[in-house]
Amino acid sequence: MDELKKLLEAMTLKYEKSQEAQVAAEKKMKGEIKALGDKYVELEKSKDADEIKKLMKSIATLEDEISDVRTKAKGTFQPNVDEHKAVKAVVVSSIGAMLKLNGSAGEGNVKDLLSAAGNMIAEKVKALNIGTPESAGLAIAEVLSRDVIHYAREYSPIMGLVGRDPVMTRNYRKLVLVGYPAVATGVENIAGSVLPQTDTQTYAEIRSKTWKVYAKPRITDEAMVAPDIDVYGELLVLLGQEMGIYQAAQVLQGTGVDDANQTNARGILSVRTDITNLTGESWKPTLDAVPANARDHDVYPAKATGVSGALGSDDEAIVNLFIDTINEHPSMFLSGSSFLMNRKTKGVIEKVRDADNHPIFINNYKDGGVPTIMGYPVVIDDTMPDIAVDSTPIIFGTLSRAFYLNDGDIDKMLLDPYSIDQCTLVKTSKEMFERVGNSDAIKIIACTTNGPA
């Protein structure tokens, strides 16, 4: 118990420090909001168009700052493994006790599940002589909300490969270079003539996008109060796996389309890959002397296999495909590069053989060899597409520098025993921000005969 007490004390201290920082930031924001409100009152009378535009810009900037403060405040509490286990032991036992109490109390005397479980948590923390049980209880809730994301990353490797951008907010914007400044030959300017001006560099803007994932499964009262089954723990694992699959599908195949019912990410292999024959953006260069001829900064480059629905016409062509893919990749992104594919695609590559019928990509018949291609590791993610006509089954490069995610402002889990009779709904909701990074940090291998003009 002493060890648990120390862990909870350390957790509470971390939480309180994060709260102090958040209070200071919120106080600053309130002052800025009040100033904007006063400005609005003045403009309502004067109706100055230029000043109104300035005010709108100030409001948009402040909105970004508020979103950033909320996101950072949520990320300040990072418990270590031992703290997480200790806190989770307290909370799970409290929720379990509450569920059993509800189950035995009868329908006419069912208590508020969340309030009662919260009271039990506070009492258990108080029993350990923690001075601020309410603060500890709030931190505990945050620890539990991270479990689903932990399992999601564990189940789907692509969620661990993409980059994390902690400063990205709802309206994040950034400039990327699409055209270098022009230079020209010259001579000593003895005559003092005016040299002609050269073209300057050209930039394009990239923006973040918001997308959301939720789950709302139900569990019967009988299953929830069963003494020999950890339904809550199992549910966290299953939710994590399913949300991991869904998030990976969004990162890879999200349509980017939003409507009244859903929001979608701009997928790496869908919106951000264009292999249309002759005109596809993925065939264009990253930079060009004429910026209009450069690839769209939100689209990744692709390499065609030259065969529809296959990695090559024969084993030699497949080997040459990987040699060319690696050697054509920018040197600055080769360090840390890997191949991302599903297990079926890996199986096709492992069967590639030389003239003596020896597998080229398997070094040792006994253990199957190390999963590498030309020295670069192979990462298996079963959410990647299969080899098929015009499919994109392989990504090569440094994904952590090509695509960025950040946790949004919404991240919650709620137990609802009221909406459906004799059942508990477990409502999980999470918001994410995404944006493109260095578009040439990865290259998409496409099983197609399409190509540039």
SULSUL-V637124 format. One record per run of one state. SS is the DSSP state (H for helix, E for strand, - for the rest). FROM is the first residue (numbers start at 1). LEN is the number of residues. Records with the same first field share a line. If there is no record, write none. Layout:
SS->FROM-LEN / FROM-LEN
This chain:
-->1-1 / 47-2 / 75-6 / 106-1 / 110-3 / 128-5 / 156-2 / 162-1 / 165-8 / 180-22 / 208-1 / 225-6 / 254-1 / 256-10 / 267-11 / 279-2 / 284-7 / 294-7 / 305-10 / 329-2 / 334-4 / 342-1 / 351-2 / 354-5 / 360-12 / 374-2 / 381-13 / 398-1 / 402-1 / 417-6 / 437-2 / 447-5 / 453-1
H->2-45 / 49-26 / 81-25 / 107-3 / 113-15 / 133-23 / 158-4 / 221-4 / 231-23 / 281-3 / 291-3 / 315-14 / 331-3 / 343-8 / 399-3 / 439-3
E->163-2 / 173-7 / 202-6 / 209-12 / 255-1 / 266-1 / 278-1 / 301-4 / 338-4 / 353-1 / 359-1 / 372-2 / 376-5 / 394-4 / 403-14 / 423-14 / 442-5 / 452-1
